[in-house]
Amino acid sequence: MVDKVLIANRGEIALRIHRACREMGIHTVAVHSTADADAMHVRLADESVCIGPPSSSLSYLNIPAIISAAEITNTDAIHPGYGFLSENANFAQIVEEHGMTFIGPRPDHIRMMGDKIVAKKTVKALGIPCVPGSDGAVTDDGVAAILADEIGYPVLIKAAAGGGGRGMKVAHSASDLSVALSTARSEAKAAFGDDAVYMEKYLGRPRHIEMQIIADSFGNVVHLGERDCSLQRRHQKVLEEAPSPALNADERVAIGKVVTDAIRKLGYLGVGTIEFLYENGQFYFIEMNTRLQVEHPITEAITGIDIVREQIRIASGAPLSFTQEDVTFSGHAIECRINAENPVTFAPCPGRINDYHPPGGPGVRVDSAVYAGYTIPPYYDSLIGKLIVHGKTRNECLMRLRRCLEEYVIAGIDTTIPLHLRLISENDFVNGAYHIHWLEEFIDANRE
């Protein structure tokens, strides 16, 4: 087992990793920018190293600074969390070249799944169903027009080198295609330094379903069920639940087997998430995230499995501590992402938290690194906490979630807590009848 882990991240996920390490008897090193000197994980870690000024490019994305911090603290492993360098294959490779353990997949798999065209070809060959579309990058507008006619409008143009909605455009008809291609290429170039785009069939009202997998170095692969991440704004998840209200047990078993068989053939190592669009009983692969997900706690809630602990064990060379037969799903869990944003305009709201009171009680978990008196810096993502609620049934979970949101106090800044209270009161959500466009339609309707 590794003895000391450097946590190459910040905020709630850095604290989450620190807690897992401490429970395993592993020492931790926190790295931080000057803006995060008072962060909770910095206060609690065994050691801390300042790696640069507030700008992410000069601190949390500064590979030489992070490697130097690891070397001077005699760290033997680095956990990247999510975001920042977590899916940077070069970083993973550099960590290994410096004789340290990267707590994540192998660099070649990170690189493979980071290229959406290569990823799609790879999983298709492994038996995972994909959205109908181009076999590779679309470089010629004339060829693109022929392909779009074959696929059928509307079609979706997507950046090959990235995600998060950047470099993504919809062409509803042939007259829209040229502009959609040009705009998507420009956005992709600006965001990822690569203007390659590909084309897929645009699905009207699908759900976003993802399967959590874990694989060790002994060929053991298990899935921990699915998460429904369909409530999104600008392709960013807002609320997630597990299991999905849209799937039944037979569908879960079937897609779980497809995914685990494919991951086993791939020789993958560590945790990962296979993301699908799901419509009319069909699953369509969209991407694989080769890292820990923000929403991993709801899977932990319904399975009782500590995913971060397993990550660390697997990276240390240990086998999975359970088999697929050991995995059981109990009850229902929902996660609300609490952002420091205006709940109507979504404008970021950094600033000082004057008062802080998280909810508690049975089946309640709050993953957050904020505290009363903490000042949220304006330089990073606006996520400041995750409220995770578990119940025996979805209805019990919803009732508990309402109580927790009403109890949650974060004073001094705007947060998205009021938005979540509105969402969980809507009949469509209560009935589980929503899709990936539902939230934006709800927001637009309530602005009128």
Buried (B, 14 or more C-beta within 10 A) or exposed (E): EBEBBBBBBBBBBBBBBBBBBBEBEBBBBBBBBBBBEEBBBBEBBBBBBBBBBBBBEBBBBBBEBBBBBBEEBEBBBBBBBBBBBBBBBEBBBBBBEBEBBBBBBBBEBBBBBBBBBBBBBBBBEBEBBBBBBBEBBBEEEEEBBEBBEEBEBBBBBBBBBBBEBBBBBEBEEEEBBEEBBBBBBEBBBEBBEBBBBBBBBBBEEBBBBBBBBBBBBEEBBBBBBBBBBBBBBEEEBBBBBBBBBBBEEEBBEEBBEBBBBBBBEBEBBBBBBBBBBBBEEEBBBBBBBBBBBBBBBBBBBBBEBBBBBBBBBBBBEBEBBBEBEEBEBEBBBBBBBBBBBBBEEBEBBBBEBEEBEBBEEEBBBBBBBBEBEBBBBEBBBBBBBBBBBBBEEBEBBBBBBBBBBEBBBBEBBBBBBEBBBEBBEBEEBBEBEBBBBBBBEBBEEEEE
